[in-house]
Amino acid sequence: MTYATIMVQLDLEYPSSSALRITCELASRFKSHVIGVAAGLPDAVIRDGGLVAPSVLEYDDRNLNHALAGCEQRFRAALHPLCNSVEWRCATAQPADFLAAEARAADLLIVGQTEPDSRAGAMGSFDIGDAVMKCRRPMLIVPPQMTSLAVNRILVAWKETAEARRAIAAALPLLRQARDVMIVEIIADETENFQATKRLSDIERWLLSHRIAASARVELSGGDAGKQLGMLSADYNADIVLAGAYGHSRLREWAFGGVTRHLLEQTSACTLLMH
């Protein structure tokens, strides 16, 4: 099992350098075809939501096309070592919606996490949480300062949900690359320990059937599960934290559980999420 096609999302207002570096590394490792994608909307339409002077629309269209062309240049320059195994797709559209539509063509999606307060404009505004919920593909979220991905240690944050099962199955190619895999389940109280231990034992055996050796541990909740998982990840020195993404729509915003929200915001390791 491998990732035959990797798709990387480029942000119009953020360099996406870390995501491009990790994409190149993983594509070389898995001999993957790479698709670069970018999208955005004219800023005037977003600002005013009504009638806009033609001259303003033309100006914003030029800016948008210039930004998309810049993304393509960065993509092709970063992926140059892969020569002909790349292609580019872009559109005038909401970035998360465009990525969700194009995700049908990929096994793995890669997006770059932005620095706090780095999104002053709206033209290319990309909501990672929104994209995770819409794409239904495994999504690797890369911290902004990451220069390389060793894939030595993967921490699996287990929860007895369909999302967690889909996420670990989708991550099998990466799990096979890891030297060390740890499965962790955080429980509310000691009465859950027996069943949690049994669940993790099943996952260990299942991974072993795929030639992946793993260890497991059950952790008693210390309060905030997201922060606790973050400390476990730091202690373990994880390169990737793997989890199912849990959330539901509330009006026009995505509301996530504490663990998923923490994983979307943490920057110490890459995060692989799937809804």
N, C-alpha and C positions, 0 to 999 in steps of 0.2 A: 504494500500500500504506500502511495506517495501523494504529493500534491502536484498533479500534472499541470494545473494552471493556478497561478497566484494573481490576485488583483490588488493593486495598491491605489488608494485614494489620495489625490493631491489637493491641498487646500489653496484656494486662490489668494488668501491673505497671509499665509504662513508657509515657510519654506518646505516643510515636510521632509527635511534632510534625514532625520533619524529613520523615518519610515522607509525612505528610499534605500538607505544603506542596508537595513535589515532585509528588505525585499531582495536586494541583489545577493546577499549572503545566502538566504534560504533558497532562492531560485537556483543558485549555483549548487547548493547542497542536494536539492531534489531534482535537478535538471528540469526545472519548470518553465513553461511558457508564462510570460508576464504581461498582464493587461494593465495599463495605467488609465485612470479615470479622473475626470474633474468636471465640475458643473457649477453654475452660479446664475443669479438673476440680476438684471439691470438694477442699479441702486435706486433710481428714481421711482421705479414701480413699487419697490419695497417701502420707500419712505412715504410716498403720497397715497398709494392705493387707489388712485383715481386718474383723471385726465392729466397728461403731462405734455408740455410743449415738444413738438417733433425735434427741435434742436437739442433739447435735453436728452431725449431718448437716443438720438444718434450719438451724442457724446458718451452716454452710459454704455451703449452697445459697443462703441470702439474700445472703451475701457475694459469691458468684459471680454471681448475678443482678444485684446492684448494680454490680459491676465491668463486666459486659457492657453494662448500661444506660449507664454512664459512657463506655464506648468508643463507643457509638452516638451519644451527645451530642457527643463530640469530633469524630467523623467528620462528622456533619451540619453542625456549626458550621464546620469547616474547608472543607468542600465546598459551603457555601452559595452561592457565586457560580455554581455549575453548576445551581442550582435543581432541576428535576425529573429531571436525568440521573444520579441516584444511587439506589442501593438498599442495604439492610443485611441481612446474614446472620450469625447467631451460633448457637452450639450448646454443649452440654456434651460436650466431646471433647478429645482431645489436639490442641493448636493446629496442629502440623505436619500431622497426619493430616487435620484438617478443611480446612486450606488446600489440601492435595493433592487432596481430593475436589472442592472447589468450583472448583479451577483450570480445570476443563473449560469453564467459562463465560467465560474471559478470554483475551486475547491477550498481556497483559503483567502480571506480578505485581510489586508493590512492597512491600518490607519495610524496616523501620527497624532499623539496627544499634544495639545498646545500648552504654552506657558499661561499661567493665570493672567487674566486681564489683557490677553494678546489680541482679542477680537474687537477692535474698535469699529470696523465696518460691517456691512451686512451682505455685500455682494456674494461672498463665498462662504458665508457662515455655515458651519457644519456641526451638527449635534450628534456626537458619538453615541449617546444613549438612544436617541431616536433611530439611528442606523442599526444598532445592535438588535433592536426590537423588530425592525422591518426586514432585515436582510435574510434571516434564517440560514445563515452560513457562519462557520466559525470565524471570529474576528480577532486578530492579534492587534492589540493596542500598544503602541511603542512610545515610551517616555521621550520627552523632547531632547534630552541630553545623551541618549544612548548612542554609542559609536559602534558597538558590535554585540552579537548575541551568541553566547557560547553553547547554549542548550545543554548544559551539564546537569542542572537540577531543576526539576519541575515539581511544583507543589500542587496537588489536586485538592481543591476545597470541595469536599463531598457534601451533598444534601440529597435526601431521598426524593428526587423529583425527576420528571421526564427531561427537563432542561439539562440537569447534570449528566444523565445517561447519554443524551445526544452530544454534549460537549466532549465527554471523554472518548466516545467513539470517533468523533471528528478529529480528535487530537492524536490518534494512534501513530501517524507518521512522525510527529514530533516526539512523542513518548518513546518511540523506538530509538531515537537519536540520543536520548538523555542517558547519562551515566547513573543517575540516581533519581528515583521517583518516590515521592512521599504522598500518601493519601491521608487527609485529615478530615474528621468530622467533629464539629463542635456541638455538644449536647447541653440541654438545659439543666439536667440534674442526673444524679447517679443511677436512677431507675432506668435510664435509657442506655446505660453502658453495654448491657448484654446484647441488645438488638443492634446497636451501632457497631460493636465489635464483629458480630456475625455479618453485617452488611459489608464492612470493609474487608473481611476475610474473603467474601465472594468476589469482590472487585479485584483483590490480589490474585486470586486463582484465574479470573477471567483475563487479566492482563498477562499473566504467565502463559496462558494458552496462546497469546499473541507474541510470545517470546520477549516479554517485558517484565523484568523483575522489579517489584515495588515493596515498600514497607508501609505500615499503616499505624496510625495512632488516633485515639479518641481523646478529645480535650473537653474538660468541663468548662462551661461558659463562664467568662469573667465579667460579663455585662454587655459591652458593645462588641458584637461578633465581628464586625468589620475591622475595628481596631485590633482585636485579638488576632485575627487572621493576618493583619499587617505585621504584627510583632512576630508571629510564627514564620512568616515569609522571610523577614529580616534575619531571624535566628538561623533559619535553614539556608540562608544565602541563595534563595531561589532565583533562577534566571527567568522563569515563567510561572505565573500563577494561573491555574486552569479552573474554570467554574462555569456552571450554568448561570444564565442571566434571568433574574426574576423581576417581573414588573407588570403593570397594567396601565391602560390609558385612563387618564382623568382629565376630562375636557380635551384641551389641546396639548397637554403636557404629559410626559412620561413620569410616573411615580415609581421609584425603585425601592426595594428593600435595602436595609443598611449595608449588607455585605456587597451587593452589586454596586451601590453608589460609591462605597469606599474603593472598590477595585477600579471603577472608572476614573477616580481621582488620584489614586496612588501613583508615584513616579519612581519607585525603587526597583521595579522589575516590569517586564512585559506582562500583559494580561491577555489570556485567551478566553473569550466569552462566547457563548452561543445561547440563543433563546429558542 
